[in-house]
Amino acid sequence: MKKWIHLGITILFMFFFRFLPAPAPITPYGMQLLGVFLGAIYAWSFCGLLWPSLLAILALGLTDFGTVANVYATGFGQENLILMLFAFIWAGPVLEAGLGDYLTMKLLSLKFMKGRPWLLLYVLFVGCGLMSLLINGMVLMIFMLTVFGQLFKKLGYQKGDLMVGMFNVGIVCSVAIGMSILPFMGWALGPLAIAGAAGVTIDMGKWTILVLLMLLLTMLVHILLMKLLKCNVEPLASVDPAELDTEKKFANGLSKHQKALLSVVVGTVIACVALTFISGTEGIRLLFAKCGVYGVFVLSLVIMLFVKVEDKPLMEINSAAKAISWEMILLYAIALTLSGALTGEGTGIASFVTAKLTPILAGTSEYTFVLLVVIVTLVLTNIANNMVVTFTMLSVIIMLSQQGVLFNLPLSVVCITAVGLLGFALPASSIYGALLHSTEMNNAKSATLTGILACVSVAITLALVIIPLGMIII
């Protein structure tokens, strides 16, 4: 019954909202788009991602935007969407080869962390954030929470202990931030595409530096909060990380096939980052610019398909294709199309939003403005769907910028993207929230409390360092 009620509400928004009187200065066309947008947000938040995205494509095609075919052409013709598709295929062999498990165990086996529990925690948090660049974030979170859940039980920790909850949310928070470090792959592609469509240029190298610094400092603040709350870490001082490999899967290291695959993956990431600094307008620098990250991924896929090690290609295309998240592909396609249409001419929505928000933000400094929109994003992403909140907030700040409100738009895009996945205080906040609340060693109270504390760590880092520094370098 709930499913049918949600479907009915979604249909009312998408197909009948347009018949309501349009408040000035919103036009009838703006009401059509706004109805589809609100219906999509509602359905994404309560019903998943797949069928709401498909229904939104149909609904948008029945507005003055054009035809359903126009929506398909606009949505799936975006270059960032193609890059996202390549990135999913590219990541498939990494998961299949078990490189994620191996890299995690190597991190836990570093000798200099033995007997230093606080250092162990910090390295684990930062390490997981960095490994999320190469490993599916959800897989990494599940592996870490499962492995350490078993370890915590052996060390005498109890269900709902503050130390366990802070560790679990620290892992999830670090991975969520880590997924935003590289703007040319994964989660950051959507926000970057929305900004690019609005004419916003963001230096990818500075983006990477700023979010990487956010990861390092947020995890440091999180550790300090754990100390302030007197989390008991003494049992960790005597643990031998090598003992976690109970099945001895990694005792003999990587095979030649795995080493070759890891080399290609690391080389691809390095090449994508390097392009930011070596591209130019003439000579070989122009050649690098024409290639771009799209060319790097294509070349990487060709190498992985062509090269065989131990009589096995680095990539089996059929198995690699299984890693594609079609829900995310469809969501990005319609969300980017809707965002562009909402901020386009003839809707009146931008003028309406500006008229309502300008009095609230009037007189605030540039720093205060950026901090406010980021804090609002952080709060809302713990209530509603992460992606929906991120796309909505990006649409709002782009509208304000186009209406003449002066603030650091590129910095706002980076910060909103970086906090967009940090919804885990409530079980319905996101899949990460559901994971934390369903983890065996957590209970509802500890999961909610530690989720809020993690958001506090993020807010402190943003307010004291990231936003002030970003206003200087971006």
DRENDO-1510 file (C-alpha; in Angstrom, 1 decimal, always signed):
<recs>
REC; n; res; u; v; w
REC; 1; MET; +0.0; +0.0; +0.0 .
REC; 2; LYS; +2.9; +2.4; +0.8 .
REC; 3; LYS; +4.4; +1.8; -2.6 .
REC; 4; TRP; +1.2; +2.6; -4.4 .
REC; 5; ILE; +0.7; +5.8; -2.3 .
REC; 6; HIS; +4.2; +6.9; -3.1 .
REC; 7; LEU; +3.6; +6.2; -6.8 .
REC; 8; GLY; +0.4; +8.2; -6.7 .
REC; 9; ILE; +2.1; +11.2; -5.1 .
REC; 10; THR; +4.9; +11.0; -7.6 .
REC; 11; ILE; +2.4; +11.0; -10.5 .
REC; 12; LEU; +0.5; +14.0; -9.0 .
REC; 13; PHE; +3.8; +16.0; -8.9 .
REC; 14; MET; +5.2; +15.0; -12.3 .
REC; 15; PHE; +2.0; +15.2; -14.4 .
REC; 16; PHE; -0.5; +17.4; -12.5 .
REC; 17; PHE; +1.5; +20.0; -10.6 .
REC; 18; ARG; +1.9; +22.0; -13.8 .
REC; 19; PHE; -1.8; +22.8; -13.7 .
REC; 20; LEU; -1.5; +24.8; -10.5 .
REC; 21; PRO; -1.4; +28.6; -10.8 .
REC; 22; ALA; +2.2; +29.8; -11.2 .
REC; 23; PRO; +3.4; +32.3; -8.6 .
REC; 24; ALA; +5.2; +35.2; -10.2 .
REC; 25; PRO; +7.7; +35.2; -11.7 .
REC; 26; ILE; +7.6; +31.5; -12.4 .
REC; 27; THR; +6.1; +30.7; -15.8 .
REC; 28; PRO; +3.8; +27.9; -16.9 .
REC; 29; TYR; +6.9; +26.2; -18.4 .
REC; 30; GLY; +8.7; +26.6; -15.1 .
REC; 31; MET; +5.7; +24.9; -13.3 .
REC; 32; GLN; +6.0; +22.0; -15.7 .
REC; 33; LEU; +9.7; +21.5; -14.9 .
REC; 34; LEU; +9.2; +22.1; -11.2 .
REC; 35; GLY; +6.5; +19.4; -11.0 .
REC; 36; VAL; +8.8; +16.8; -12.6 .
REC; 37; PHE; +11.7; +17.9; -10.4 .
REC; 38; LEU; +9.6; +17.7; -7.1 .
REC; 39; GLY; +8.1; +14.4; -8.2 .
REC; 40; ALA; +11.6; +13.0; -8.9 .
REC; 41; ILE; +13.0; +14.3; -5.6 .
REC; 42; TYR; +10.1; +12.7; -3.7 .
REC; 43; ALA; +10.3; +9.4; -5.4 .
REC; 44; TRP; +14.1; +9.2; -5.2 .
REC; 45; SER; +13.9; +9.9; -1.4 .
REC; 46; PHE; +11.2; +7.2; -0.7 .
REC; 47; CYS; +11.2; +4.7; -3.5 .
REC; 48; GLY; +14.7; +4.2; -4.8 .
REC; 49; LEU; +16.4; +5.5; -7.9 .
REC; 50; LEU; +15.6; +3.3; -10.9 .
REC; 51; TRP; +11.9; +3.6; -11.8 .
REC; 52; PRO; +11.6; +7.3; -10.6 .
REC; 53; SER; +14.4; +8.2; -13.0 .
REC; 54; LEU; +12.7; +6.4; -15.9 .
REC; 55; LEU; +9.3; +8.0; -15.0 .
REC; 56; ALA; +11.0; +11.4; -14.9 .
REC; 57; ILE; +12.4; +10.9; -18.4 .
REC; 58; LEU; +8.8; +10.3; -19.6 .
REC; 59; ALA; +7.3; +13.2; -17.7 .
REC; 60; LEU; +10.0; +15.7; -18.9 .
REC; 61; GLY; +9.4; +14.5; -22.5 .
REC; 62; LEU; +5.7; +15.5; -22.1 .
REC; 63; THR; +6.5; +19.1; -21.1 .
REC; 64; ASP; +7.5; +22.0; -23.4 .
REC; 65; PHE; +11.1; +20.9; -23.0 .
REC; 66; GLY; +10.7; +18.7; -26.1 .
REC; 67; THR; +10.0; +15.1; -26.7 .
REC; 68; VAL; +11.0; +12.0; -24.8 .
REC; 69; ALA; +13.6; +11.4; -27.6 .
REC; 70; ASN; +15.0; +14.9; -26.9 .
REC; 71; VAL; +15.3; +14.0; -23.2 .
REC; 72; TYR; +17.2; +10.8; -24.1 .
REC; 73; ALA; +19.5; +12.7; -26.5 .
REC; 74; THR; +20.3; +15.4; -23.9 .
REC; 75; GLY; +20.6; +13.2; -20.9 .
REC; 76; PHE; +22.7; +10.3; -22.4 .
REC; 77; GLY; +24.7; +12.6; -24.8 .
REC; 78; GLN; +26.6; +14.2; -21.9 .
REC; 79; GLU; +30.3; +13.5; -22.0 .
REC; 80; ASN; +30.6; +13.1; -18.2 .
REC; 81; LEU; +28.0; +10.4; -18.3 .
REC; 82; ILE; +30.1; +8.5; -20.9 .
REC; 83; LEU; +33.1; +8.9; -18.6 .
REC; 84; MET; +31.1; +7.5; -15.7 .
REC; 85; LEU; +30.2; +4.5; -17.8 .
REC; 86; PHE; +33.8; +3.9; -18.6 .
REC; 87; ALA; +34.8; +4.3; -15.0 .
REC; 88; PHE; +32.3; +1.6; -13.9 .
REC; 89; ILE; +33.7; -0.8; -16.5 .
REC; 90; TRP; +37.2; +0.1; -15.5 .
REC; 91; ALA; +36.6; -0.6; -11.8 .
REC; 92; GLY; +35.0; -4.0; -12.4 .
REC; 93; PRO; +38.3; -6.0; -12.8 .
REC; 94; VAL; +39.7; -4.3; -9.6 .
REC; 95; LEU; +36.8; -5.8; -7.5 .
REC; 96; GLU; +36.8; -9.1; -9.3 .
REC; 97; ALA; +40.6; -9.6; -8.7 .
REC; 98; GLY; +40.3; -9.0; -5.0 .
REC; 99; LEU; +42.7; -6.1; -4.9 .
REC; 100; GLY; +40.6; -4.2; -2.4 .
REC; 101; ASP; +40.9; -6.9; +0.2 .
REC; 102; TYR; +44.7; -7.2; -0.4 .
REC; 103; LEU; +45.3; -3.5; -0.1 .
REC; 104; THR; +43.3; -3.3; +3.1 .
REC; 105; MET; +45.2; -6.1; +4.7 .
REC; 106; LYS; +48.5; -4.5; +3.7 .
REC; 107; LEU; +47.5; -1.3; +5.4 .
REC; 108; LEU; +46.6; -3.2; +8.6 .
REC; 109; SER; +50.0; -5.0; +8.6 .
REC; 110; LEU; +52.2; -1.9; +8.8 .
REC; 111; LYS; +54.6; -2.5; +11.6 .
REC; 112; PHE; +55.0; +1.1; +12.7 .
REC; 113; MET; +51.4; +1.1; +14.0 .
REC; 114; LYS; +51.9; -1.7; +16.4 .
REC; 115; GLY; +51.2; -0.6; +20.0 .
REC; 116; ARG; +50.0; +2.9; +18.8 .
REC; 117; PRO; +46.2; +2.7; +18.7 .
REC; 118; TRP; +45.5; +6.3; +18.0 .
REC; 119; LEU; +48.0; +6.3; +15.1 .
REC; 120; LEU; +46.4; +3.0; +13.9 .
REC; 121; LEU; +43.0; +4.6; +13.8 .
REC; 122; TYR; +44.1; +7.7; +12.0 .
REC; 123; VAL; +46.0; +5.6; +9.4 .
REC; 124; LEU; +43.0; +3.3; +8.9 .
REC; 125; PHE; +40.6; +6.3; +8.5 .
REC; 126; VAL; +42.9; +8.1; +6.0 .
REC; 127; GLY; +43.9; +4.9; +4.3 .
REC; 128; CYS; +40.3; +3.9; +3.7 .
REC; 129; GLY; +39.6; +7.4; +2.3 .
REC; 130; LEU; +42.4; +7.0; -0.2 .
REC; 131; MET; +41.6; +3.5; -1.1 .
REC; 132; SER; +38.1; +4.5; -2.0 .
REC; 133; LEU; +39.7; +6.0; -5.1 .
REC; 134; LEU; +40.5; +2.5; -6.4 .
REC; 135; ILE; +37.9; +0.4; -4.6 .
REC; 136; ASN; +34.1; +0.5; -4.6 .
REC; 137; GLY; +33.3; +2.5; -1.5 .
REC; 138; MET; +30.4; +0.3; -0.4 .
REC; 139; VAL; +32.5; -2.9; -0.7 .
REC; 140; LEU; +35.3; -1.3; +1.3 .
REC; 141; MET; +33.0; -0.1; +4.1 .
REC; 142; ILE; +31.3; -3.5; +4.4 .
REC; 143; PHE; +34.7; -5.3; +4.5 .
REC; 144; MET; +36.2; -2.9; +7.1 .
REC; 145; LEU; +33.1; -2.9; +9.4 .
REC; 146; THR; +32.8; -6.7; +9.1 .
REC; 147; VAL; +36.4; -7.4; +9.8 .
REC; 148; PHE; +36.7; -5.0; +12.7 .
REC; 149; GLY; +33.3; -6.0; +14.1 .
REC; 150; GLN; +34.7; -9.5; +14.6 .
REC; 151; LEU; +37.9; -8.0; +16.1 .
REC; 152; PHE; +36.1; -5.8; +18.5 .
REC; 153; LYS; +34.1; -8.8; +19.8 .
REC; 154; LYS; +37.4; -10.7; +20.4 .
REC; 155; LEU; +38.8; -7.6; +22.2 .
REC; 156; GLY; +35.8; -7.5; +24.6 .
REC; 157; TYR; +34.0; -4.5; +23.2 .
REC; 158; GLN; +30.2; -4.5; +23.7 .
REC; 159; LYS; +27.4; -3.7; +21.3 .
REC; 160; GLY; +26.8; +0.1; +21.3 .
REC; 161; ASP; +30.2; +1.0; +22.8 .
REC; 162; LEU; +31.1; +4.6; +21.9 .
REC; 163; MET; +34.5; +3.5; +20.7 .
REC; 164; VAL; +33.0; +1.0; +18.3 .
REC; 165; GLY; +30.4; +3.5; +17.0 .
REC; 166; MET; +33.1; +6.2; +16.5 .
REC; 167; PHE; +35.3; +3.8; +14.6 .
REC; 168; ASN; +32.5; +2.6; +12.3 .
REC; 169; VAL; +31.3; +6.1; +11.4 .
REC; 170; GLY; +34.9; +7.2; +11.0 .
REC; 171; ILE; +35.4; +4.5; +8.3 .
REC; 172; VAL; +32.2; +5.5; +6.6 .
REC; 173; CYS; +32.9; +9.2; +6.7 .
REC; 174; SER; +36.5; +8.8; +5.4 .
REC; 175; VAL; +35.3; +6.7; +2.5 .
REC; 176; ALA; +32.5; +9.1; +1.7 .
REC; 177; ILE; +34.9; +12.1; +1.6 .
REC; 178; GLY; +37.5; +10.1; -0.3 .
REC; 179; MET; +35.1; +9.4; -3.1 .
REC; 180; SER; +35.1; +13.2; -3.8 .
REC; 181; ILE; +38.8; +13.7; -4.0 .
REC; 182; LEU; +39.2; +13.1; -7.8 .
REC; 183; PRO; +36.7; +15.3; -9.7 .
REC; 184; PHE; +37.2; +13.3; -12.9 .
REC; 185; MET; +35.7; +10.0; -11.7 .
REC; 186; GLY; +32.9; +8.5; -9.7 .
REC; 187; TRP; +30.7; +10.6; -7.4 .
REC; 188; ALA; +32.2; +14.0; -8.3 .
REC; 189; LEU; +31.4; +13.7; -12.0 .
REC; 190; GLY; +27.8; +14.6; -11.6 .
REC; 191; PRO; +28.3; +17.9; -9.7 .
REC; 192; LEU; +31.3; +18.8; -11.9 .
REC; 193; ALA; +29.0; +18.3; -15.0 .
REC; 194; ILE; +26.3; +20.5; -13.5 .
REC; 195; ALA; +28.9; +23.2; -12.8 .
REC; 196; GLY; +30.4; +22.9; -16.2 .
REC; 197; ALA; +27.0; +23.2; -17.9 .
REC; 198; ALA; +26.5; +26.5; -16.1 .
REC; 199; GLY; +29.8; +27.7; -17.3 .
REC; 200; VAL; +31.7; +27.3; -14.0 .
REC; 201; THR; +35.3; +26.4; -14.4 .
REC; 202; ILE; +37.1; +24.6; -11.5 .
REC; 203; ASP; +40.8; +23.7; -11.5 .
REC; 204; MET; +40.8; +19.9; -11.0 .
REC; 205; GLY; +44.2; +20.0; -9.3 .
REC; 206; LYS; +43.1; +22.5; -6.7 .
REC; 207; TRP; +39.8; +20.5; -6.2 .
REC; 208; THR; +41.9; +17.4; -5.4 .
REC; 209; ILE; +44.2; +19.2; -3.0 .
REC; 210; LEU; +41.3; +20.9; -1.1 .
REC; 211; VAL; +39.3; +17.7; -0.7 .
REC; 212; LEU; +42.4; +15.6; +0.2 .
REC; 213; LEU; +43.2; +18.2; +2.9 .
REC; 214; MET; +39.6; +18.0; +4.1 .
REC; 215; LEU; +40.0; +14.2; +4.5 .
REC; 216; LEU; +43.2; +14.5; +6.4 .
REC; 217; LEU; +42.0; +17.2; +8.8 .
REC; 218; THR; +38.5; +15.8; +9.3 .
REC; 219; MET; +39.9; +12.5; +10.4 .
REC; 220; LEU; +42.3; +14.3; +12.7 .
REC; 221; VAL; +39.4; +16.2; +14.3 .
REC; 222; HIS; +37.4; +13.0; +14.6 .
REC; 223; ILE; +40.3; +11.4; +16.5 .
REC; 224; LEU; +40.5; +14.4; +18.8 .
REC; 225; LEU; +36.8; +14.1; +19.5 .
REC; 226; MET; +37.3; +10.4; +20.3 .
REC; 227; LYS; +40.0; +11.4; +22.8 .
REC; 228; LEU; +37.8; +14.1; +24.2 .
REC; 229; LEU; +35.0; +11.6; +24.7 .
REC; 230; LYS; +37.5; +9.2; +26.3 .
REC; 231; CYS; +36.9; +6.3; +23.9 .
REC; 232; ASN; +38.7; +3.2; +25.2 .
REC; 233; VAL; +41.4; +2.2; +22.6 .
REC; 234; GLU; +43.7; +0.3; +24.9 .
REC; 235; PRO; +42.6; -3.2; +23.6 .
REC; 236; LEU; +43.8; -2.1; +20.1 .
REC; 237; ALA; +47.3; -1.5; +21.4 .
REC; 238; SER; +48.0; -5.2; +21.5 .
REC; 239; VAL; +46.3; -6.4; +18.3 .
REC; 240; ASP; +48.3; -7.9; +15.5 .
REC; 241; PRO; +46.6; -6.9; +12.2 .
REC; 242; ALA; +48.1; -9.9; +10.4 .
REC; 243; GLU; +45.9; -12.1; +12.5 .
REC; 244; LEU; +42.8; -10.7; +10.7 .
REC; 245; ASP; +43.8; -12.7; +7.7 .
REC; 246; THR; +42.3; -15.9; +9.2 .
REC; 247; GLU; +42.0; -17.7; +5.9 .
REC; 248; LYS; +45.6; -16.8; +4.8 .
REC; 249; LYS; +44.3; -15.5; +1.5 .
REC; 250; PHE; +47.1; -13.0; +1.1 .
REC; 251; ALA; +50.0; -14.9; +2.7 .
REC; 252; ASN; +51.8; -15.3; -0.7 .
REC; 253; GLY; +51.2; -11.7; -1.9 .
REC; 254; LEU; +49.7; -10.8; -5.3 .
REC; 255; SER; +49.8; -12.9; -8.5 .
REC; 256; LYS; +51.4; -11.6; -11.6 .
REC; 257; HIS; +48.0; -10.9; -13.1 .
REC; 258; GLN; +46.9; -8.9; -10.0 .
REC; 259; LYS; +50.2; -6.9; -10.0 .
REC; 260; ALA; +49.8; -6.0; -13.7 .
REC; 261; LEU; +46.2; -4.9; -13.1 .
REC; 262; LEU; +47.1; -2.8; -10.1 .
REC; 263; SER; +49.9; -1.2; -12.1 .
REC; 264; VAL; +47.4; -0.2; -14.8 .
REC; 265; VAL; +44.9; +1.2; -12.3 .
REC; 266; VAL; +47.5; +3.2; -10.4 .
REC; 267; GLY; +49.0; +4.5; -13.6 .
REC; 268; THR; +45.6; +5.6; -14.9 .
REC; 269; VAL; +44.9; +7.6; -11.7 .
REC; 270; ILE; +48.4; +9.2; -11.8 .
REC; 271; ALA; +47.9; +10.1; -15.5 .
REC; 272; CYS; +44.5; +11.7; -14.8 .
REC; 273; VAL; +45.9; +13.8; -12.0 .
REC; 274; ALA; +49.0; +14.8; -14.0 .
REC; 275; LEU; +46.9; +16.0; -16.9 .
REC; 276; THR; +45.8; +18.9; -14.8 .
REC; 277; PHE; +49.4; +20.2; -14.6 .
REC; 278; ILE; +50.8; +19.2; -18.1 .
REC; 279; SER; +48.0; +20.2; -20.4 .
REC; 280; GLY; +48.3; +23.4; -22.4 .
REC; 281; THR; +47.5; +25.2; -25.6 .
REC; 282; GLU; +50.4; +24.3; -27.8 .
REC; 283; GLY; +52.8; +21.5; -28.7 .
REC; 284; ILE; +52.7; +18.3; -26.7 .
REC; 285; ARG; +50.8; +20.1; -24.0 .
REC; 286; LEU; +48.0; +20.7; -26.4 .
REC; 287; LEU; +48.1; +17.0; -27.3 .
REC; 288; PHE; +47.6; +16.2; -23.6 .
REC; 289; ALA; +44.7; +18.7; -23.4 .
REC; 290; LYS; +43.0; +17.1; -26.4 .
REC; 291; CYS; +43.4; +13.7; -24.9 .
REC; 292; GLY; +42.0; +14.6; -21.4 .
REC; 293; VAL; +40.9; +12.2; -18.8 .
REC; 294; TYR; +38.5; +10.7; -21.4 .
REC; 295; GLY; +41.4; +9.6; -23.6 .
REC; 296; VAL; +43.3; +8.3; -20.6 .
REC; 297; PHE; +40.4; +6.0; -19.6 .
REC; 298; VAL; +39.9; +4.8; -23.2 .
REC; 299; LEU; +43.6; +4.0; -23.4 .
REC; 300; SER; +43.5; +2.2; -20.0 .
REC; 301; LEU; +40.5; +0.1; -21.2 .
REC; 302; VAL; +42.3; -0.8; -24.4 .
REC; 303; ILE; +45.4; -1.9; -22.5 .
REC; 304; MET; +43.3; -4.0; -20.0 .
REC; 305; LEU; +41.5; -5.7; -22.9 .
REC; 306; PHE; +44.6; -6.3; -25.0 .
REC; 307; VAL; +47.2; -7.3; -22.4 .
REC; 308; LYS; +47.2; -10.9; -21.2 .
REC; 309; VAL; +49.1; -12.0; -18.0 .
REC; 310; GLU; +49.1; -15.7; -17.0 .
REC; 311; ASP; +47.1; -16.5; -20.1 .
REC; 312; LYS; +44.2; -14.2; -18.9 .
REC; 313; PRO; +43.3; -10.7; -20.1 .
REC; 314; LEU; +43.4; -8.0; -17.5 .
REC; 315; MET; +39.8; -7.3; -18.3 .
REC; 316; GLU; +36.9; -9.6; -19.3 .
REC; 317; ILE; +34.4; -7.1; -20.8 .
REC; 318; ASN; +31.3; -9.2; -20.0 .
REC; 319; SER; +32.3; -9.5; -16.3 .
REC; 320; ALA; +33.5; -5.9; -16.1 .
REC; 321; ALA; +30.2; -4.7; -17.4 .
REC; 322; LYS; +28.5; -6.2; -14.3 .
REC; 323; ALA; +30.0; -3.5; -12.2 .
REC; 324; ILE; +27.9; -0.8; -14.0 .
REC; 325; SER; +25.4; +0.9; -11.7 .
REC; 326; TRP; +22.5; +1.5; -14.0 .
REC; 327; GLU; +20.5; +3.2; -11.2 .
REC; 328; MET; +23.3; +5.8; -10.9 .
REC; 329; ILE; +23.6; +6.2; -14.7 .
REC; 330; LEU; +19.9; +6.9; -15.1 .
REC; 331; LEU; +19.8; +9.2; -12.1 .
REC; 332; TYR; +22.7; +11.3; -13.4 .
REC; 333; ALA; +21.2; +11.4; -16.9 .
REC; 334; ILE; +17.8; +12.8; -15.8 .
REC; 335; ALA; +19.2; +14.9; -12.8 .
REC; 336; LEU; +21.7; +16.7; -15.0 .
REC; 337; THR; +19.0; +17.3; -17.7 .
REC; 338; LEU; +16.5; +18.6; -15.1 .
REC; 339; SER; +19.1; +20.8; -13.4 .
REC; 340; GLY; +20.0; +22.4; -16.7 .
REC; 341; ALA; +16.4; +23.0; -17.7 .
REC; 342; LEU; +15.5; +24.5; -14.3 .
REC; 343; THR; +18.2; +27.1; -14.5 .
REC; 344; GLY; +17.5; +27.8; -18.2 .
REC; 345; GLU; +15.7; +30.7; -19.7 .
REC; 346; GLY; +11.9; +31.0; -19.7 .
REC; 347; THR; +11.2; +29.2; -16.4 .
REC; 348; GLY; +11.3; +32.2; -13.9 .
REC; 349; ILE; +12.5; +29.8; -11.2 .
REC; 350; ALA; +15.9; +31.5; -10.8 .
REC; 351; SER; +14.3; +34.8; -10.2 .
REC; 352; PHE; +11.8; +33.3; -7.7 .
REC; 353; VAL; +14.5; +31.5; -5.7 .
REC; 354; THR; +16.7; +34.6; -5.7 .
REC; 355; ALA; +13.8; +36.8; -4.4 .
REC; 356; LYS; +13.2; +34.4; -1.5 .
REC; 357; LEU; +16.8; +33.7; -0.5 .
REC; 358; THR; +18.4; +37.1; -1.1 .
REC; 359; PRO; +16.8; +38.7; +2.0 .
REC; 360; ILE; +18.1; +35.8; +4.1 .
REC; 361; LEU; +21.6; +36.0; +2.8 .
REC; 362; ALA; +21.7; +39.8; +2.4 .
REC; 363; GLY; +24.6; +41.3; +4.3 .
REC; 364; THR; +26.4; +38.1; +4.9 .
REC; 365; SER; +30.1; +37.9; +4.0 .
REC; 366; GLU; +31.4; +35.6; +1.2 .
REC; 367; TYR; +32.7; +33.3; +3.9 .
REC; 368; THR; +29.4; +33.2; +5.7 .
REC; 369; PHE; +27.5; +32.6; +2.5 .
REC; 370; VAL; +29.6; +29.6; +1.5 .
REC; 371; LEU; +29.5; +28.2; +5.1 .
REC; 372; LEU; +25.8; +28.5; +5.3 .
REC; 373; VAL; +25.1; +26.7; +2.0 .
REC; 374; VAL; +27.5; +23.9; +3.0 .
REC; 375; ILE; +26.0; +23.5; +6.5 .
REC; 376; VAL; +22.5; +23.4; +5.0 .
REC; 377; THR; +23.7; +20.7; +2.5 .
REC; 378; LEU; +25.2; +18.7; +5.4 .
REC; 379; VAL; +22.0; +18.9; +7.4 .
REC; 380; LEU; +19.7; +18.1; +4.5 .
REC; 381; THR; +21.8; +15.1; +3.3 .
REC; 382; ASN; +21.2; +13.5; +6.7 .
REC; 383; ILE; +17.4; +13.8; +6.1 .
REC; 384; ALA; +16.9; +13.2; +2.4 .
REC; 385; ASN; +18.7; +11.3; -0.4 .
REC; 386; ASN; +22.3; +12.3; -0.7 .
REC; 387; MET; +22.3; +12.7; -4.5 .
REC; 388; VAL; +19.0; +14.6; -4.5 .
REC; 389; VAL; +20.2; +17.1; -1.9 .
REC; 390; THR; +23.5; +17.7; -3.7 .
REC; 391; PHE; +21.9; +18.3; -7.1 .
REC; 392; THR; +19.2; +20.5; -5.5 .
REC; 393; MET; +21.8; +22.7; -3.6 .
REC; 394; LEU; +24.0; +23.0; -6.7 .
REC; 395; SER; +20.9; +24.1; -8.7 .
REC; 396; VAL; +20.1; +26.7; -6.1 .
REC; 397; ILE; +23.6; +28.3; -5.9 .
REC; 398; ILE; +23.9; +28.3; -9.7 .
REC; 399; MET; +20.6; +30.1; -9.9 .
REC; 400; LEU; +21.7; +32.7; -7.3 .
REC; 401; SER; +25.0; +33.2; -9.1 .
REC; 402; GLN; +23.2; +33.7; -12.4 .
REC; 403; GLN; +21.0; +36.3; -10.7 .
REC; 404; GLY; +24.0; +38.4; -9.7 .
REC; 405; VAL; +24.6; +37.2; -6.1 .
REC; 406; LEU; +28.3; +37.5; -5.5 .
REC; 407; PHE; +30.1; +34.6; -3.8 .
REC; 408; ASN; +32.8; +32.0; -4.5 .
REC; 409; LEU; +30.7; +29.6; -6.7 .
REC; 410; PRO; +33.6; +27.2; -7.6 .
REC; 411; LEU; +34.5; +26.7; -3.9 .
REC; 412; SER; +30.8; +26.2; -3.1 .
REC; 413; VAL; +30.5; +23.5; -5.8 .
REC; 414; VAL; +33.6; +21.7; -4.3 .
REC; 415; CYS; +32.4; +21.8; -0.7 .
REC; 416; ILE; +28.8; +20.8; -1.5 .
REC; 417; THR; +30.1; +17.8; -3.5 .
REC; 418; ALA; +32.5; +16.8; -0.6 .
REC; 419; VAL; +29.7; +16.8; +2.0 .
REC; 420; GLY; +27.0; +15.5; -0.3 .
REC; 421; LEU; +27.6; +11.9; +0.6 .
REC; 422; LEU; +27.9; +12.5; +4.4 .
REC; 423; GLY; +24.4; +11.4; +5.2 .
REC; 424; PHE; +24.6; +8.7; +7.8 .
REC; 425; ALA; +23.1; +10.0; +11.1 .
REC; 426; LEU; +19.7; +8.4; +10.4 .
REC; 427; PRO; +19.0; +4.9; +8.9 .
REC; 428; ALA; +17.0; +6.5; +6.0 .
REC; 429; SER; +19.7; +9.2; +5.3 .
REC; 430; SER; +21.4; +7.0; +2.7 .
REC; 431; ILE; +22.7; +3.5; +2.1 .
REC; 432; TYR; +25.6; +4.4; +4.3 .
REC; 433; GLY; +23.2; +5.4; +7.1 .
REC; 434; ALA; +21.4; +2.1; +6.7 .
REC; 435; LEU; +24.7; +0.2; +6.8 .
REC; 436; LEU; +25.8; +1.9; +10.1 .
REC; 437; HIS; +22.5; +1.3; +11.8 .
REC; 438; SER; +22.4; -2.3; +10.7 .
REC; 439; THR; +26.0; -3.1; +11.7 .
REC; 440; GLU; +26.1; -5.8; +14.3 .
REC; 441; MET; +28.1; -3.9; +16.9 .
REC; 442; ASN; +26.0; -0.7; +16.7 .
REC; 443; ASN; +22.6; +0.1; +18.1 .
REC; 444; ALA; +20.3; +2.9; +17.1 .
REC; 445; LYS; +21.5; +5.2; +19.8 .
REC; 446; SER; +25.2; +4.8; +19.2 .
REC; 447; ALA; +24.8; +5.0; +15.4 .
REC; 448; THR; +22.8; +8.2; +15.5 .
REC; 449; LEU; +25.0; +9.9; +18.1 .
REC; 450; THR; +28.2; +9.0; +16.4 .
REC; 451; GLY; +26.8; +10.0; +13.0 .
REC; 452; ILE; +26.0; +13.5; +14.4 .
REC; 453; LEU; +29.5; +13.7; +15.9 .
REC; 454; ALA; +31.1; +12.8; +12.6 .
REC; 455; CYS; +29.1; +15.7; +11.0 .
REC; 456; VAL; +30.4; +18.0; +13.7 .
REC; 457; SER; +34.0; +17.0; +12.8 .
REC; 458; VAL; +33.3; +17.8; +9.1 .
REC; 459; ALA; +31.7; +21.2; +10.0 .
REC; 460; ILE; +34.6; +22.2; +12.2 .
REC; 461; THR; +37.1; +21.3; +9.5 .
REC; 462; LEU; +35.2; +23.2; +6.8 .
REC; 463; ALA; +34.6; +26.3; +9.0 .
REC; 464; LEU; +38.2; +26.6; +10.3 .
REC; 465; VAL; +40.3; +25.5; +7.4 .
REC; 466; ILE; +38.8; +24.4; +4.2 .
REC; 467; ILE; +36.5; +27.3; +3.4 .
REC; 468; PRO; +39.1; +30.0; +4.4 .
REC; 469; LEU; +41.8; +28.2; +2.4 .
REC; 470; GLY; +39.5; +27.6; -0.5 .
REC; 471; MET; +38.7; +31.3; -0.8 .
REC; 472; ILE; +42.4; +31.9; -1.3 .
REC; 473; ILE; +43.3; +29.2; -3.8 .
REC; 474; ILE; +40.1; +28.8; -5.8 .
</recs>
